[in-house]
Amino acid sequence: MSISAIKREARVALSRKAQPVWFRIVKWIVILAVGYALWGSPYFWPVALGSFALALTLHFFWRWKTKGWTEPWGGWDDVEAGGP
């Protein structure tokens, strides 16, 4: 993966157009609540690492299906996000 592809990924991930504010708030409330509930449990690290792996897999699957590295991101009208 090239530096330009990593920059595009970071731009999509940090974009305010990618997710509505209410969704980001709810997402972080859920993440923190589950983390708090599992903290100190033997299931904390397996759940945390499994969630991270699932999220990363889903992200790359979505980008592959929307041809994210060669065209603008699916549903997002930012033409500059697309590759050459």
C-alpha positions as CSV (number, residue, x, y, z in Angstrom):
1,M,0.0,0.0,0.0
2,S,1.4,3.4,-1.0
3,I,1.6,6.5,1.1
4,S,-1.1,8.1,-1.0
5,A,-3.4,5.2,-0.3
6,I,-2.8,5.6,3.4
7,K,-3.4,9.3,3.2
8,R,-6.7,8.6,1.4
9,E,-7.7,6.1,4.1
10,A,-6.9,8.6,6.9
11,R,-8.8,11.3,5.1
12,V,-11.9,9.1,4.8
13,A,-11.6,7.9,8.4
14,L,-11.3,11.4,9.8
15,S,-13.8,13.1,7.5
16,R,-16.8,14.8,9.0
17,K,-18.7,13.7,5.9
18,A,-18.1,10.0,6.4
19,Q,-20.3,9.6,9.5
20,P,-22.9,11.9,11.1
21,V,-22.0,13.4,14.5
22,W,-24.8,11.5,16.3
23,F,-23.4,8.2,15.0
24,R,-19.9,9.0,16.2
25,I,-21.3,9.9,19.6
26,V,-23.3,6.7,19.9
27,K,-20.4,4.6,18.6
28,W,-18.0,5.9,21.2
29,I,-20.6,5.5,24.0
30,V,-21.0,1.9,23.1
31,I,-17.3,1.2,22.7
32,L,-16.5,2.8,26.1
33,A,-19.5,1.1,27.8
34,V,-18.5,-2.3,26.6
35,G,-14.8,-1.7,27.5
36,Y,-15.8,-0.5,31.0
37,A,-18.1,-3.6,31.5
38,L,-15.4,-6.0,30.4
39,W,-12.4,-4.3,32.1
40,G,-10.7,-6.7,34.5
41,S,-12.5,-9.6,32.9
42,P,-10.6,-12.4,31.2
43,Y,-12.7,-11.6,28.1
44,F,-11.5,-8.0,27.7
45,W,-8.5,-8.6,25.4
46,P,-10.1,-11.3,23.2
47,V,-13.1,-9.0,22.7
48,A,-11.0,-5.9,22.1
49,L,-8.7,-7.6,19.6
50,G,-11.5,-9.5,17.9
51,S,-13.5,-6.3,17.5
52,F,-10.5,-4.5,16.0
53,A,-9.9,-7.4,13.6
54,L,-13.6,-7.5,12.6
55,A,-13.7,-3.7,12.1
56,L,-10.5,-3.7,10.0
57,T,-11.8,-6.6,7.9
58,L,-15.1,-4.9,7.3
59,H,-13.4,-1.6,6.4
60,F,-11.1,-3.2,3.8
61,F,-14.0,-5.3,2.4
62,W,-16.1,-2.2,2.0
63,R,-13.3,-0.3,0.3
64,W,-12.7,-3.3,-2.0
65,K,-16.3,-3.6,-3.0
66,T,-16.6,0.2,-3.7
67,K,-13.2,0.2,-5.5
68,G,-12.0,2.7,-2.9
69,W,-8.5,2.9,-4.1
70,T,-9.4,3.8,-7.7
71,E,-12.7,5.7,-7.5
72,P,-14.4,8.0,-5.0
73,W,-15.7,6.3,-1.9
74,G,-19.2,4.8,-2.4
75,G,-21.9,7.2,-1.3
76,W,-19.4,10.0,-0.7
77,D,-19.3,12.9,-3.3
78,D,-15.7,13.9,-2.6
79,V,-14.1,13.3,-6.0
80,E,-10.6,14.2,-4.7
81,A,-10.7,11.0,-2.6
82,G,-10.4,8.9,-5.7
83,G,-7.2,7.8,-7.2
84,P,-5.7,8.8,-10.5
